[in-house]
Amino acid sequence: MTHSASLPQQGNDTAASHTTRPVLLSALLALVLLASMGLSLSLGSFPTSFDQVVHALAAPQNSDITFIVWELRLPRILLAVLVGAALAVAGAILQGIVRNPLASPDVIGITSGAAMAAVTFLALFGTGLSIHWLPAAALLGALLSAVLVFSLAWKRGITPSRMVLVGIGLSAAMGAVTTLLIVISDDAAAMVAYVWLTGSLYAAQWQDVFGMLPWLLVAVPLCLTLARHMDAMALGDSVAQGLGVNVLQSRLVLMACSVALAGAAVAFAGGLSFVGLIAPHIAARLVGRGFTRLVPVTALVGALIVLYADLLGRVAFLPKDLPAGIFVSGVGAPFFVYLLHRTRYHRQ
């Protein structure tokens, strides 16, 4: 009798641990992120101590490094955090929709669409037209790419496998067009396009931060409201429909969230690859695949990846300032090969 009475208590303890662990882990990662942002604020081509940075943040009118902290470093750090979080959540959404661990905004063609649109803008208008229109062009390209993927993949509905195959094909085609445009552009436009494609946060401004922030504030809560639908679709379309989920509608809304996040991130930071691939896998190892607990951890992991990639680009090769995308790709490419090998191994 005593043994049977202990079973509900054991179940409650297990449920509590599943609820508490993601919260504690998210809080820990948030603290790590804040500490990393403080470290990044203190490092750069101009040496500044942590005390000087704190003083500049608290009393900017009385600090000699106010411009360095508030205008050069802080917008760049905040943009890195926002872009990393957006790309990571976009990748988590895509991997859930497609039910493929290799899915990411790079693979599905969203990043390539944004890149092609941005390079087309530079090729047509050069650097003479205001560069502030470049994010709008990239965002439009991401949206059009997603619409094209859905249109070509549609055949009495959309299956994840068709979406991936169409996305890979379109991504390759748009990559070829992008390369051609760079080759035929003038030197100034080609140089800007090349740096942008690599993924760089150089010369980030407050207007970029305020331009990126609304996309996260709208898209992330929206996709969290559909977390139950995402978990149901992970079991298969037929099971999800049996549970009362409108699979097509949920997939379209979630895909729109992913496109908005990835398109905005690429628009403001260029072609940062692999963040949307790596971060969801790291987060899933930490908290599992439940979408509600996966999203915040994925966002924090993505923010840390881009923040440290940008920090390395700023300080590792002084006085040069290298694009963050170089370091993300240096980690992401081997990780992609590892995932590909592991996926093939499990299927055998």
C-alpha positions in Angstrom: 0.0 0.0 0.0 2.8 2.4 0.9 4.7 1.5 -2.3 1.6 2.3 -4.5 1.0 5.5 -2.7 4.5 6.7 -3.5 4.0 6.4 -7.2 1.9 9.6 -7.7 4.4 11.5 -5.6 7.3 10.1 -7.8 5.4 11.2 -10.9 4.9 14.7 -9.5 8.6 15.0 -8.7 9.5 13.9 -12.2 7.0 16.5 -13.7 8.4 19.2 -11.5 11.9 18.4 -12.5 10.9 18.6 -16.2 9.4 22.0 -15.5 12.1 23.4 -13.3 15.2 22.3 -15.3 14.4 24.4 -18.4 13.7 27.5 -16.2 16.9 27.1 -14.2 18.9 26.5 -17.3 17.4 29.5 -19.1 18.2 31.7 -16.1 21.8 30.3 -16.0 22.3 30.9 -19.7 20.8 34.5 -19.3 23.4 35.2 -16.6 26.2 33.8 -18.8 24.9 36.0 -21.7 24.9 39.1 -19.5 28.4 38.4 -18.2 29.6 37.8 -21.8 28.1 41.1 -22.9 30.0 42.8 -20.1 33.2 41.1 -21.2 32.6 42.1 -24.8 32.0 45.7 -23.8 35.4 45.7 -22.0 37.4 44.3 -25.0 38.4 46.0 -28.2 41.1 47.9 -30.1 41.0 50.6 -27.5 41.8 49.1 -24.0 39.1 49.8 -21.4 38.7 48.3 -17.9 35.5 46.8 -16.6 35.2 49.7 -14.1 35.5 52.3 -16.9 32.8 50.5 -18.8 30.4 50.4 -15.8 31.1 54.1 -15.2 30.4 54.9 -18.8 27.1 53.0 -18.7 26.0 54.5 -15.4 27.2 58.1 -15.9 27.9 58.6 -19.6 28.1 62.4 -19.3 31.1 62.0 -17.0 33.1 59.4 -18.9 35.8 59.7 -21.4 34.8 56.5 -23.2 31.1 57.2 -23.6 31.3 57.2 -27.4 33.3 53.9 -27.5 30.8 52.2 -25.2 27.5 53.7 -26.2 28.0 54.2 -30.0 30.6 51.7 -31.1 30.4 48.6 -28.8 26.9 48.4 -27.2 24.8 48.6 -30.4 27.1 46.0 -32.0 26.8 43.7 -29.0 23.0 44.1 -28.7 22.6 43.5 -32.5 24.7 40.3 -32.2 22.5 39.0 -29.4 19.3 39.8 -31.3 20.5 38.4 -34.6 21.8 35.2 -32.9 18.5 34.6 -31.1 16.5 35.2 -34.2 18.5 32.9 -36.4 18.5 30.2 -33.7 14.7 30.3 -33.2 14.1 30.4 -37.0 16.2 27.2 -37.2 14.3 25.5 -34.4 11.0 26.3 -36.1 12.2 24.9 -39.4 13.6 21.7 -37.9 10.2 21.2 -36.2 8.2 21.9 -39.3 10.3 19.8 -41.6 11.1 17.1 -39.0 14.7 17.1 -40.3 17.7 17.7 -38.0 19.6 19.2 -41.0 17.0 21.9 -41.7 17.9 25.6 -41.2 17.3 28.9 -42.9 20.4 28.3 -45.0 19.2 24.9 -46.3 15.6 25.9 -47.0 16.7 28.9 -49.2 15.6 31.8 -47.0 19.2 33.0 -46.4 20.0 32.6 -50.1 16.9 34.6 -51.1 17.8 37.5 -48.8 21.4 37.4 -50.0 20.5 37.4 -53.7 18.1 40.3 -53.2 20.7 42.3 -51.3 23.4 41.7 -53.9 21.0 42.6 -56.7 20.3 45.9 -54.9 24.0 46.6 -54.7 24.6 45.6 -58.3 21.8 47.8 -59.6 22.3 50.8 -57.4 25.9 50.5 -56.2 26.7 52.3 -53.0 25.2 55.5 -54.2 21.7 54.9 -53.1 21.3 55.0 -49.3 22.7 51.8 -47.8 19.8 52.0 -45.3 17.6 50.4 -48.0 19.7 47.3 -48.0 17.9 45.5 -45.1 14.5 46.1 -46.7 15.8 44.5 -49.9 17.2 41.5 -48.1 13.9 41.1 -46.1 11.9 41.2 -49.3 14.2 38.6 -50.8 13.7 36.3 -47.9 9.9 36.6 -48.1 9.9 36.0 -51.9 12.2 33.0 -51.5 9.8 31.4 -48.9 6.8 32.0 -51.1 8.6 30.4 -54.1 9.6 27.4 -52.0 5.9 26.9 -50.9 4.6 27.4 -54.4 7.0 24.9 -56.0 6.6 22.4 -53.1 2.8 22.5 -53.2 1.1 19.4 -54.5 -2.2 18.8 -52.8 -0.6 20.1 -49.7 3.1 20.4 -48.6 5.2 17.6 -47.3 8.4 18.3 -45.3 10.6 16.2 -47.7 9.3 18.2 -50.8 10.0 21.4 -49.0 13.6 20.5 -48.2 14.3 19.3 -51.7 12.8 22.4 -53.3 14.6 24.6 -50.8 18.0 23.0 -51.5 17.5 23.4 -55.3 16.5 27.0 -55.0 19.3 27.8 -52.6 21.8 26.5 -55.1 20.3 28.4 -58.0 20.1 31.7 -56.0 23.7 31.2 -54.8 24.9 30.9 -58.4 23.0 34.1 -59.4 24.5 35.9 -56.4 28.0 34.9 -57.4 27.4 36.1 -61.0 26.1 39.4 -59.7 29.2 40.0 -57.6 31.5 39.2 -60.5 29.8 41.7 -62.9 29.4 44.4 -60.2 31.9 47.3 -59.9 34.7 46.9 -57.3 33.1 49.0 -54.6 29.7 47.3 -54.7 31.4 43.8 -54.9 33.5 44.5 -51.8 30.4 45.6 -49.8 28.5 42.6 -51.1 31.3 40.2 -50.2 31.6 41.5 -46.6 27.9 41.5 -46.2 27.5 37.9 -47.5 30.2 36.7 -45.0 28.1 38.0 -42.1 29.4 41.1 -40.4 28.2 43.3 -37.5 30.8 45.9 -38.3 29.5 49.5 -37.8 26.3 48.4 -36.2 24.1 51.4 -35.1 21.2 51.9 -32.7 18.8 52.1 -35.7 19.8 48.5 -36.6 19.1 47.4 -33.0 15.7 49.1 -33.0 15.0 47.8 -36.5 15.7 44.2 -35.5 14.0 44.1 -32.1 10.3 44.3 -33.2 10.7 41.1 -35.3 11.7 39.2 -32.2 9.0 40.7 -30.1 6.3 39.7 -32.5 7.5 36.4 -34.0 8.8 34.6 -30.9 5.6 35.0 -28.8 3.5 34.0 -31.8 5.4 30.8 -32.4 5.2 30.0 -28.7 1.4 30.2 -28.9 1.6 27.4 -31.4 4.0 25.3 -29.3 1.4 22.6 -28.7 0.7 22.4 -32.5 4.4 22.1 -33.2 4.8 19.2 -30.7 1.8 17.5 -32.2 3.2 17.8 -35.8 6.5 16.3 -34.6 4.5 13.0 -34.2 3.4 13.2 -37.9 0.8 15.0 -39.9 -1.9 12.3 -39.5 -1.4 12.2 -35.7 -1.5 16.0 -35.5 -4.7 16.1 -37.5 -6.2 13.4 -35.2 -5.4 15.7 -32.2 -7.3 18.5 -33.8 -4.4 20.5 -35.3 -4.9 22.3 -38.6 -1.5 21.2 -40.0 -1.4 23.4 -43.1 -2.5 26.6 -41.3 -0.1 26.0 -38.4 2.8 25.2 -40.8 2.1 28.4 -42.7 2.1 30.6 -39.6 5.2 29.0 -38.2 7.0 29.2 -41.5 6.0 32.9 -41.6 7.6 33.4 -38.2 10.8 31.6 -39.3 11.0 33.7 -42.5 10.5 36.9 -40.5 13.2 36.1 -38.0 15.7 34.7 -40.4 15.0 37.4 -43.0 15.4 40.2 -40.5 18.6 38.7 -39.1 20.2 38.4 -42.5 19.0 41.9 -43.4 20.7 43.5 -40.5 23.8 41.3 -40.1 24.4 39.7 -43.5 24.7 36.0 -44.4 25.5 34.4 -41.1 25.3 30.7 -41.7 24.9 27.6 -39.5 23.5 29.5 -36.4 20.0 28.2 -37.1 21.5 24.7 -37.5 23.8 24.5 -34.4 21.8 26.3 -31.7 18.6 24.1 -31.8 20.7 20.9 -31.5 22.7 22.3 -28.5 19.4 23.4 -26.8 17.8 20.0 -27.5 20.7 18.3 -25.8 20.1 20.5 -22.7 16.3 20.5 -22.4 14.8 18.1 -24.9 12.6 18.7 -27.9 9.5 20.1 -26.3 9.0 23.3 -28.2 7.9 25.5 -25.3 11.1 24.8 -23.3 13.3 24.6 -26.4 12.7 28.1 -27.8 14.1 30.3 -24.9 17.2 28.0 -24.5 17.7 28.0 -28.3 17.5 31.8 -28.4 20.1 32.2 -25.6 22.4 29.7 -27.2 22.2 31.4 -30.6 22.8 34.8 -29.0 26.0 33.4 -27.3 27.3 31.9 -30.5 27.0 35.1 -32.5 28.2 37.3 -29.6 31.4 35.3 -29.2 31.9 35.0 -32.9 31.8 38.8 -33.2 34.0 39.2 -30.2 36.6 36.9 -31.8 36.4 38.9 -35.0 37.0 42.2 -33.1 39.9 41.2 -30.8 41.6 38.1 -32.1 43.3 39.6 -35.1 43.8 43.3 -34.1 44.0 45.7 -35.7 41.9 43.9 -38.3 38.1 43.5 -37.7 37.0 40.2 -39.2 33.4 39.3 -40.0 31.7 37.1 -37.4 30.4 34.8 -40.1 34.0 33.4 -40.6 34.1 32.0 -37.1 30.5 30.7 -37.1 31.1 28.9 -40.4 34.4 27.5 -39.0 32.4 25.7 -36.3 29.2 25.2 -38.2 30.6 23.4 -41.3 32.2 20.5 -39.3 29.1 20.3 -37.1 26.9 20.0 -40.3 29.2 17.1 -41.5 28.8 15.5 -38.0 25.0 15.7 -38.2 25.0 14.4 -41.7 27.1 11.4 -40.6 25.0 10.7 -37.5 21.8 10.9 -39.5 23.0 8.4 -42.1 24.3 6.1 -39.3 20.9 6.1 -37.5 19.1 5.3 -40.8 21.2 2.3 -41.5 
